[in-house]
Amino acid sequence: MCATMRHVRFLNPPPAYDLTYSDVFMVPRRSAVTSRLDVDLRSRDEVGTTLPLVVANMTAVSGRRMTETVARRGGVAIIPQDIPTEVVAEVVDRVKRSHPVFDTPIRVSPHTTVGEAVSLLPKRAHGLVVVVDDDDRPLGTVSATDAAGVDRFAQVHEVMSADVLVVGADETPVAIFDALNASHLEVALVVESDRLVGVMTRKHALRSTLYRPAVDGDGRLILGAAVGINGDVAGRAERLLTAGADVLVVDTAHGHQERMLHSLKAVRDVRDRLAVVTGHRVPLAAGNVVTADGVQDLVEAGADVVKVGVGPGAMCTTRMMTGVGRPQFSAVLECAAAARSLGASTWADGGVRYPRDVALALAAGAGSVMIGSWFAGTYESTGNLLTDAEGRMYKESFGMASARAVRMRTKNAGAFDRARAALFEEGISTSQMYLDPERPSVEDLIDSIVAGVRSSCTYAGARSLAEFHELAVVGVQSPTGYEEGRPLHASW
């Protein structure tokens, strides 16, 4: 790492070897920031989210539920490249039609069976399904408590609760919270012209006063979509841009290669051609790389945002298989400086397991931080909720270069080609990602991350992420120094 490329300061001269997040710590300094809420957490990348969080384009993590939920809190999720283009276009359309503030309800008809309704409960964190009539007017709700001990083939109209709070879509979150508090209910049904448009819990009401949704110029939730570097890259990019994707990610494990540069240029040409017609220029992200040279080549090929990280992901075996990669803190530090010098920005992709890691990535200069496996064990991730022999809830996750992902990616190829591709798999095919009983929703995890990052900024005396990067002072610690900072009894 070239010393002239650093903006974050080291407490002592850094060692000659590269560092990852657990190798470093941040030093508190004199601060005039009196409240964590005084910190502006708008991202420093080209996407313009109100939080510096990006959900990685992992098939086991990022789908419609995740996209809506994260965008309402200010981040952006990326739909994976393995998903068929027409399916992604449909997801884009549905997300754009979702309410930017109220959570999306799970609707069932009065004649839906109790068994089917119960199977839908884990799809959202608010814990109930709403029974609606043919005109989408709410009739009642069904929760796990309502369904307990009831025949699975009974119909929901027989067990639904009619003790519901119905509020208008023009009510403020504070008013909805107060109404829920007065009625001793947990969830309000939000209607417009008597039709159901959303739901809001007490927690959702509180969060709506603390977060600002990430929306496009028309006030609709934003989302991104990924394309690979093989096949009809330009055709998929054009279809996704036409559908309304707000950011495109050209993605492959080894981003510093000729095929990536060719594909990225093709996507850039499509983007620029459509921008002339629409007047709207969608940012392009590309990666992954871990060097300044890689950043420069991707930016010259058209990237507005460069994804940084090779091998740090929880589902990734690249380093053990190949010896290739780089400790993530040093990779982000170098790549972020290179991107800034070229008028671009970076996403730190991988290696974050705790709020401290997100804060350190931002201190190193990342515009936003990508999170994948950490969000896999939540209600909102794409997998089905399963239960182990001890009754603990979990979801299955897998790496994007694993056997499972390769099978999905090559499903339209011939049997011989699929078999040959299977010889070169990397990554974990199946891992049980348990839901934290205290943080089962992605929103709970976002609360924890944001609280940590806000506090880090106040310790640095920073009111914005730009100031945070300029003011942060980090030091290098021993493994025992890292262990000293870990609580003895905590979920992390």
Secondary structure, DSSP 8 states (H G I E B T S, - for coil): --GGG--SEESS---SS---GGGEEE---------GGG-B---SSSS--SSSEEE---TTT-SHHHHHHHHHHT-EEEE-TTS-HHHHHHHHHHHHTS-SSSB---EE-TTSBHHHHHHHGGGSTT-EEEEE-TTS-EEEEEEHHHHTTS-TTSBGGGT-B---EEEETTS-HHHHHHHHHHHT-SEEEEEETTEEEEEEEHHHHHHHHH----B-TTS-B--EEEE-SSSSHHHHHHHHHHHT-SEEEEE-S--SSHHHHHHHHHHHHHHHHHHHHHS----EEEEEE-SHHHHHHHHHHT-SEEEE-SS-STT--HHHHH-----HHHHHHHHHHHHHHTT-EEEEES---SHHHHHHHHHTT-SEEEE-GGGTSSTTSSS--EE-TTS-EEEEE--TTSHHHHHHHTTTS-HHHHHHHGGG--S-S-EEEE-BTTB-SHHHHHHHHHHHHHHHHHHHT-SBHHHHHHH-EEEE--HHHHHHTS-SSS--
